[in-house]
Amino acid sequence: MSKVLGIIAEYNPFHNGHLYHLKSSKKLTQTDYTVAIISGNFTQRGSTSIIDKWSKTKMALENGIDLVIELPVLYSISSAENFADGAIKILNSLGIIDYLSFGSETSDIDILKNISEILYNEPIDYKKLLTKELDKGLSFPKARENALLGYIKSSSNNIKFNIEKYTNIISSPNNILGIEYLKALKKYQSNIKPICIERTGTNYNSTDISTKNSIANNSICNDLTAIGSATAIRGLIKSKDYETIKDLVPSSSYSLLMACLNDGYIVPDLNIFEKEIFYILRKMSVQEIANLPDVSEGLEFSIKKAANSCNNIDDFLNIVKSKRYTVTRLQRILLYALLNISKKDIELSKKIEKPYVRILGFNENGKRLVSQIALNHPEITLITSVKKFIDSNSNKDLQIMFDKDIFATDVYSLGFENNSFGNLDFKNGIIKYKKWDNFTLSHFFLFNL
């Protein structure tokens, strides 16, 4: 019987590290098909995707993904917990996923499982420690990290807890997401088996580049010359160092990146919407700002004051950030304002048990998977045509969520240098990918089921 691998990613853009993760995951799980859930045009760190979701889909299909599904924007720009929860809800609902593979800074998934168990069950002693740390004015991620380490130390008589192993685990971004995936799998009593692939080369936010000789297990991807993080690659794009990028991404990704650059379809970061964001914040009342997700404890007053006294996002972040409010959290708040997303919207995303499944693209294998999902799970809302979904859908909650996706794309396209048109979700259909064995060329075209 065929086995299916699930991956949750941003692919911003798809680079050699992603290729290493994909090939390593396939080798470890011996799976026949791969499904990727990817964030759309905006990201979990509160910024833009440097290329649009259709270009990211093309990159994924070119490099071995069979089916690409979009993670709704209410999840993709949310906290790590809601990001992971939404993605796992979708993967689990498909009913075909055997494995979930994610990248992490550790190769020891048992440590991540132990931490996820604590966070899922929230023992009383842990909750007391968390409250104590939050009372110090720390950000939630830092308070949780301290509380977890404190709880683990107090439980160190249990042989499964070795405090030295845990110290650097909790603060690493990929580990944190992995822990949230494990929590969500437990929450939904999923049969999907999780595995983790240790990151090779550079760290998540590093701007360094690892050469071929320093890449672990390079035999998995013999064609890799270097690995750099997506952060490093985005920096190189902004500085127009395109030659260095050649070594950091698969050739197909490089071609697609260059096409986006030539067409003026690169959206480098949130700063491109600077004027729009300040216009919105200055127009909003303090109470309206207070209704934005992640705004609490009077932060709305600081945001309003800074919005009236700053001319750029960097200055704004420097004024408002504190040990309680991280830059990433503040960037997400700015993004919520830009996309007109409220606390009520985020709560809605948490309430929805089975989000829709928006298909962005597939190859022949992926098309078979879509047919299998539709046949075996007719209760799933599969979106293969935006217009058909809007015309036939009667679920108001799903419509609200989908409207946010449509609006997010309309806002995102304003960042293009050329052809900043709206309604791209209606104009761009499913991307179907086919590769002919007798040719080195691959072909993409739009396909509506």
SVG drawing of the C-alpha trace seen along z (x, -y; Angstrom):
<svg xmlns="http://www.w3.org/2000/svg" viewBox="-25 -62 60 64">
<polyline fill="none" stroke="black" stroke-width="0.4" points="0.0,0.0 1.3,-3.5 2.5,-5.7 2.2,-9.5 4.6,-12.0 3.3,-15.4 5.4,-18.5 4.5,-22.0 6.6,-24.8 6.9,-28.4 9.4,-27.8 10.3,-31.4 12.0,-30.6 12.6,-26.9 16.3,-26.4 18.9,-23.6 18.1,-23.1 14.5,-22.4 15.7,-19.9 17.9,-18.2 15.0,-17.9 12.6,-16.6 15.0,-14.0 16.1,-12.9 12.4,-12.6 11.6,-10.5 14.5,-8.2 13.8,-7.8 10.1,-7.1 10.2,-5.2 7.0,-7.1 5.6,-7.1 3.9,-10.6 4.5,-13.9 1.9,-16.6 3.1,-20.0 1.0,-22.6 2.6,-26.0 1.9,-29.5 0.7,-31.9 1.8,-35.4 2.5,-36.4 4.5,-34.5 4.4,-33.5 7.2,-35.9 5.0,-38.8 6.3,-39.7 5.8,-39.1 6.7,-36.1 9.4,-37.3 7.6,-35.6 3.9,-34.8 2.3,-31.6 2.0,-30.3 5.7,-30.8 6.4,-28.9 4.1,-26.2 6.0,-25.8 9.3,-25.6 7.9,-22.8 6.5,-20.8 9.8,-21.2 11.7,-19.7 9.6,-16.7 6.4,-17.7 3.4,-16.0 0.5,-18.1 0.6,-21.6 -2.1,-23.0 -2.3,-26.6 -2.4,-27.2 -5.1,-29.9 -3.7,-33.3 -5.5,-33.2 -3.1,-30.4 0.0,-31.3 0.5,-34.7 -0.6,-33.5 1.4,-32.4 3.5,-29.2 0.7,-27.4 -2.1,-28.4 0.1,-28.1 0.9,-24.5 -2.7,-23.7 -4.2,-24.9 -1.7,-23.0 -2.2,-19.8 -6.0,-20.1 -5.7,-20.2 -3.2,-17.4 -5.1,-15.1 -8.4,-15.8 -7.0,-14.5 -7.1,-10.9 -4.1,-9.9 -1.0,-11.1 1.2,-8.5 4.1,-10.6 4.8,-14.2 8.4,-15.4 9.7,-18.7 13.1,-20.3 14.5,-20.9 17.7,-21.9 17.8,-18.6 17.7,-15.0 16.2,-13.7 12.5,-13.7 11.9,-12.1 13.0,-15.4 10.5,-17.3 7.8,-14.8 8.6,-15.1 8.3,-18.9 5.1,-18.8 3.6,-16.4 4.2,-19.0 2.8,-21.8 -0.2,-19.8 -1.1,-18.6 0.0,-21.8 0.7,-20.4 -0.2,-22.7 3.5,-23.2 4.4,-24.2 1.4,-26.7 2.5,-28.3 6.1,-28.7 4.7,-30.2 2.6,-32.7 5.6,-33.7 7.8,-34.3 5.1,-36.3 4.8,-38.4 8.4,-39.5 7.3,-41.2 8.9,-38.7 7.6,-37.9 5.4,-34.7 8.1,-32.7 10.8,-33.6 8.5,-33.0 7.5,-29.6 11.1,-28.7 12.1,-29.6 9.0,-27.8 9.7,-24.7 13.3,-24.5 12.3,-25.2 9.7,-22.4 12.1,-20.0 14.7,-20.7 12.2,-20.0 11.4,-16.7 15.0,-15.8 14.7,-12.7 12.7,-11.2 15.2,-9.5 13.7,-10.8 14.6,-14.4 18.2,-15.3 18.4,-19.0 21.5,-19.5 19.8,-18.1 16.9,-20.5 18.6,-23.8 19.1,-24.8 16.1,-23.0 13.3,-25.3 14.6,-28.5 15.3,-27.3 12.6,-28.3 12.3,-25.1 12.2,-23.1 9.4,-25.3 7.4,-24.7 8.1,-21.0 6.9,-20.9 3.7,-22.7 3.2,-20.1 3.5,-17.3 1.0,-19.0 -1.5,-19.3 -1.1,-15.7 -1.8,-14.7 -4.7,-17.1 -6.5,-15.6 -5.5,-12.0 -3.9,-11.7 -2.4,-8.5 0.2,-10.5 3.7,-9.5 6.0,-12.4 9.7,-12.4 12.3,-15.2 15.3,-15.9 18.1,-17.8 18.9,-21.1 22.1,-20.9 24.3,-23.9 23.3,-27.3 20.8,-28.3 17.2,-29.5 18.0,-33.2 21.7,-33.0 23.1,-35.0 26.1,-32.6 26.5,-30.1 27.7,-26.4 29.9,-25.0 29.5,-21.4 32.3,-20.1 30.4,-21.2 27.0,-19.8 26.2,-16.6 25.1,-13.5 25.7,-15.3 25.4,-11.9 21.6,-12.4 21.9,-15.4 25.1,-15.1 24.4,-18.1 24.3,-20.5 27.1,-23.0 26.1,-25.2 23.3,-25.8 22.1,-29.1 19.0,-29.9 15.9,-31.5 16.8,-34.6 20.3,-34.7 18.8,-34.2 16.2,-36.9 19.0,-39.2 21.0,-38.4 18.0,-39.1 17.5,-42.5 21.2,-43.3 21.0,-42.0 23.8,-39.4 22.2,-37.0 25.4,-35.0 25.8,-33.8 22.1,-32.7 22.9,-30.3 24.8,-28.0 22.1,-28.1 19.0,-27.1 18.1,-24.3 18.5,-25.5 14.7,-25.4 14.2,-27.7 16.8,-30.0 15.1,-30.3 11.8,-31.0 13.3,-33.6 14.9,-35.4 11.6,-35.3 9.9,-36.9 12.7,-39.6 12.5,-40.3 8.7,-40.6 8.8,-42.9 7.0,-40.3 9.4,-40.4 7.9,-41.7 11.0,-41.9 9.5,-42.6 6.8,-44.3 8.5,-47.7 7.1,-47.9 3.7,-48.5 5.0,-51.0 2.8,-54.0 -0.3,-51.8 0.4,-50.5 0.9,-53.9 -2.2,-55.2 -4.2,-52.4 -2.8,-52.8 -3.3,-56.6 -6.9,-56.1 -7.7,-53.5 -8.9,-54.4 -7.1,-53.1 -10.0,-50.7 -9.7,-49.4 -6.0,-48.8 -6.8,-46.9 -9.0,-44.6 -6.0,-43.4 -4.7,-39.9 -1.7,-39.8 -2.5,-43.3 -2.9,-43.3 -2.2,-45.0 -2.4,-48.6 0.0,-47.9 -2.6,-49.7 -1.6,-53.1 2.1,-52.5 1.2,-51.5 -1.0,-54.5 1.6,-56.9 4.4,-55.4 2.3,-55.4 1.8,-59.1 5.5,-59.8 7.3,-57.5 7.8,-57.6 9.1,-54.0 8.6,-50.5 12.2,-50.1 11.8,-53.2 8.3,-52.0 9.6,-48.6 12.5,-50.1 10.2,-52.4 7.5,-49.7 9.5,-46.6 10.3,-45.5 11.2,-42.4 7.5,-41.4 6.8,-42.3 9.2,-40.8 9.8,-42.2 8.2,-39.2 5.0,-39.7 4.9,-43.4 5.4,-42.7 2.5,-40.3 0.4,-43.0 1.3,-45.4 0.3,-42.6 -3.0,-42.1 -3.7,-45.8 -2.7,-45.8 -4.9,-42.7 -7.9,-43.8 -7.6,-40.8 -9.2,-41.0 -9.1,-38.9 -12.5,-37.5 -11.0,-36.3 -8.2,-34.4 -10.7,-32.9 -12.8,-31.8 -9.8,-30.0 -9.3,-28.1 -13.0,-27.2 -13.2,-25.7 -12.7,-21.9 -12.1,-21.1 -10.7,-24.0 -11.1,-24.0 -8.4,-22.4 -7.2,-24.9 -5.3,-23.2 -2.5,-25.3 -0.9,-22.8 -0.1,-19.2 1.7,-16.8 0.2,-13.5 0.7,-11.8 -0.8,-14.7 -3.8,-14.7 -4.4,-11.0 -4.1,-12.0 -6.8,-14.7 -9.1,-12.2 -8.5,-9.8 -9.2,-12.5 -12.4,-13.5 -13.6,-9.9 -12.8,-8.7 -13.6,-11.9 -16.5,-13.7 -17.1,-15.8 -13.9,-17.7 -14.3,-21.1 -11.8,-20.8 -11.3,-24.1 -10.1,-23.5 -11.9,-26.6 -12.3,-29.8 -15.5,-30.8 -17.1,-27.4 -16.4,-27.5 -17.8,-31.0 -20.9,-30.1 -21.7,-26.9 -20.4,-27.3 -22.9,-27.7 -20.5,-27.6 -20.3,-31.2 -17.2,-30.5 -15.3,-29.1 -16.4,-32.0 -15.0,-34.5 -11.7,-32.6 -11.5,-32.4 -12.4,-36.1 -9.3,-36.9 -7.1,-34.8 -8.6,-36.7 -8.0,-40.1 -4.4,-39.1 -3.6,-38.4 -5.1,-41.6 -3.0,-43.5 0.1,-41.5 0.0,-42.3 0.2,-46.0 3.8,-45.3 4.6,-44.3 6.7,-46.8 4.6,-45.9 1.0,-44.9 -0.3,-45.3 -3.7,-43.9 -6.3,-42.5 -8.4,-39.3 -5.3,-37.1 -7.0,-34.3 -9.7,-34.3 -7.3,-34.7 -4.8,-32.0 -6.1,-28.5 -4.5,-25.3 -0.9,-24.8 -0.5,-21.5 3.1,-20.3 4.2,-17.7 7.8,-16.6 8.4,-14.6 11.0,-11.8 12.5,-12.5 13.1,-16.2 15.0,-18.2 12.3,-20.9 9.4,-21.0 6.0,-22.6 3.6,-24.5 0.1,-25.5 -3.0,-26.6 -5.6,-23.9 -9.2,-24.2 -10.9,-21.0"/>
</svg>
